């Protein structure tokens, strides 16, 4: 398949810049092709921003914008604002950074929930409503948000509704010593991200997206995906379980990953491979279980282990 | 950070271990029930969402059960073995935790469930953003250790079968967890078994060697009716417990006996007294004569203590006292020398040796009953001409010197000899519990400890006086025996009873009065010792007395026929209520896990590929598949068993296509897969 080849080429190109993160790169790309958004949660310096930049550079004609979220950031700083033009005596709308192809929302949990919520409509509906006017966003609107996990002071956890808008939450993690040495070698003269040539057009991305939707998904696996997501609703440790939006994301992401693997149908292995990243961040744990060291990823991992899978 | 050790024990292992415990501890029925419950988790599909809170609750339940059991065991009267007996119940006491582990959805418990403060500690850490480490472990392994501890403390653990069972269980657990390096592991296990066995044999041999050398390793502090290790020749103060041992209640208007004998000995060797019989009766055990009980009325059994007694002796008017206290199997019972009958005691057996020592084998650990005494004849047989006059050669010279200076031999009657000796001890000797005559344990050099006591030191405790008196009387041709027991001296006015404590332990002599043809008590210790022993009352002692009195009285009350039924009934009702409560709570939150192992063909006829036929063969190598493990991932593990990787991958891909592609392209893929599957099956069987 041509789309498989293209997708793999894009993955490879980015992989040359972001070393040792092949799996995460594939997941981020999968989110983009599935028309979703991704939340990267990891320690500072693991390459979250570089990943977003590399992606933007590899796409021919793609616009890339970055917003550094701070506590005093306002919704209008993201969406845009109407300003009175003194000459025409009319309000003119200045588009905010949200009007772009790839938006990097850096350290998203440093802004207040009010500002975080400004992204809700944009991420969910691909449109922005300001002062009664509706502005459509580009077909390729992809949000990569990052947050640091350990800094609890001065951060505002993302609202549940916002969390649900992200198809996946991925972790980059530290790379092996060998890979890290390669990173050092790459950057002796200049940053490899600068040498990335645009290699895929926006149209091609939309083509891959369309092709992925044709990947076959059997009835049985549909039931399996639903039972996985549904299982989160019967656990006492979980206060707020995963929504049907999660099942939908699980299906779409599995389709894209299958496309990456060059298969025309989805297998249960693929669903299991992405389920934790797709489901875990949507769960809100009961306080007592949170304090007893249980985390959402673990709960989902246990569910995968215990939910009967089609064989 | 999470640390995990969650490798569970193999299937059926815990059940087998529980049965082993049941056989060792003699609780086979309970063990069988527990084993069935735990192993039924393999077939029953009911599960519960046990979280950390449930685990904490189970742990508290275990603690409550343990405390209750400890109280019951303690009330049962075992003074020294409460902890050991409690530990033998460990598998039953920790059962709630294992239940949670077996019937929960996780295969681990968190360690923090076991600490009350841990939850709040973790909450605080979480609030402050401090990274914390959480330890998780599979409780099955800990449970196995508990089972082994309990089994090793059980009554049957002395038998060889315990060691065999231990080796088998340990091997099972280790070999099941280690799939590779089987040879090395087996060698290691055999080595460990040999070391363990030789260790056990060695320790037993050492124990026998040590006990035969006369070291008292028993640790129970009870009187051995065949050997009395004295303090003669040792230095320092004698320490005795103030614990209340017996309570004596004389019949209204009567006095209790002054001396209660536990055991008599007739041979002084080294510094210890032991029992020695004339030639035909060499074995001490054989010398004991079991006593018959005579029932006068229901529940009123009499033991006649003298050989020539007849039934009508029972009805003779005699003095009587009640006695109550703790006794273990084979303990000698403190009785006056001229006891006639024992009645109302709940005993399995009573036996008597020719020296008059009465051993009892009680049914319960606290006994009570009535003793009739003050008859003329005594329980002892007449003296042995040789043994009851023997004096060791290294004592001989010193003793004869002193006996000669007192002119004992020249006195006509036994009574006069006793009188002369009493005057001698009363006028020249002092009683002290602080010993200053030091002689090495087995030293036979002169002057001996007794000689020093008689000639120069003239200070000592009752053992010195009794030993010296016995030897001096023997030197004057009077058969004399050394006797240990208690002096009845402390009256408790509020309860009209006499208390016998560890500090009232005493030693005196039994002297054969030739004129009367009777054994009589002769206590050579100067009277001043009574004051010495009873001084030093304190509030701790009175508190402890009260506590012990309540414990003993409750125990005896509980074991009375009527009360016993009531207590059992209350315990049963309590137990049933608790079990019902737990069962109802569990029933409400029950989750039935899908009984099918897979979701093969939901809403459609089952799709079956040729690879499915491989499942049975592969099961033997790979073991059970988790419900959440996909067939392909499970089969790929075959790579470790020298199965062709390329073939396996091809088969998996074809299987996936046939199974999960709603509109597969290739029509001949099923044929191809059939071919490969057959090939693989052959390879698996060969490997």
Boltz contact constraints between the chains, C-beta under 6 A:
constraints:
  - contact:
      token1: [A, 152]
      token2: [B, 129]
      max_distance: 6.0
  - contact:
      token1: [A, 216]
      token2: [B, 661]
      max_distance: 6.0
  - contact:
      token1: [A, 216]
      token2: [B, 662]
      max_distance: 6.0
  - contact:
      token1: [A, 218]
      token2: [B, 660]
      max_distance: 6.0
  - contact:
      token1: [A, 218]
      token2: [B, 662]
      max_distance: 6.0
  - contact:
      token1: [A, 219]
      token2: [B, 603]
      max_distance: 6.0
  - contact:
      token1: [A, 220]
      token2: [B, 602]
      max_distance: 6.0
  - contact:
      token1: [A, 223]
      token2: [B, 602]
      max_distance: 6.0
  - contact:
      token1: [A, 236]
      token2: [B, 49]
      max_distance: 6.0
  - contact:
      token1: [A, 236]
      token2: [B, 51]
      max_distance: 6.0
  - contact:
      token1: [A, 237]
      token2: [B, 51]
      max_distance: 6.0
  - contact:
      token1: [A, 265]
      token2: [B, 660]
      max_distance: 6.0
  - contact:
      token1: [A, 265]
      token2: [B, 661]
      max_distance: 6.0
  - contact:
      token1: [A, 267]
      token2: [B, 656]
      max_distance: 6.0
  - contact:
      token1: [A, 267]
      token2: [B, 660]
      max_distance: 6.0
  - contact:
      token1: [A, 268]
      token2: [B, 630]
      max_distance: 6.0
  - contact:
      token1: [A, 269]
      token2: [B, 630]
      max_distance: 6.0
  - contact:
      token1: [A, 289]
      token2: [B, 51]
      max_distance: 6.0
  - contact:
      token1: [A, 291]
      token2: [B, 122]
      max_distance: 6.0
  - contact:
      token1: [A, 291]
      token2: [B, 123]
      max_distance: 6.0
  - contact:
      token1: [A, 291]
      token2: [B, 126]
      max_distance: 6.0
  - contact:
      token1: [A, 292]
      token2: [B, 52]
      max_distance: 6.0
  - contact:
      token1: [A, 293]
      token2: [B, 134]
      max_distance: 6.0
  - contact:
      token1: [A, 304]
      token2: [B, 628]
      max_distance: 6.0
  - contact:
      token1: [A, 305]
      token2: [B, 626]
      max_distance: 6.0
  - contact:
      token1: [A, 305]
      token2: [B, 628]
      max_distance: 6.0
  - contact:
      token1: [A, 306]
      token2: [B, 105]
      max_distance: 6.0
  - contact:
      token1: [A, 306]
      token2: [B, 628]
      max_distance: 6.0
  - contact:
      token1: [A, 307]
      token2: [B, 628]
      max_distance: 6.0
  - contact:
      token1: [A, 308]
      token2: [B, 594]
      max_distance: 6.0
  - contact:
      token1: [A, 308]
      token2: [B, 598]
      max_distance: 6.0
  - contact:
      token1: [A, 308]
      token2: [B, 599]
      max_distance: 6.0
  - contact:
      token1: [A, 308]
      token2: [B, 627]
      max_distance: 6.0
  - contact:
      token1: [A, 309]
      token2: [B, 628]
      max_distance: 6.0
  - contact:
      token1: [A, 309]
      token2: [B, 630]
      max_distance: 6.0
  - contact:
      token1: [A, 310]
      token2: [B, 599]
      max_distance: 6.0
  - contact:
      token1: [A, 311]
      token2: [B, 598]
      max_distance: 6.0
  - contact:
      token1: [A, 311]
      token2: [B, 631]
      max_distance: 6.0
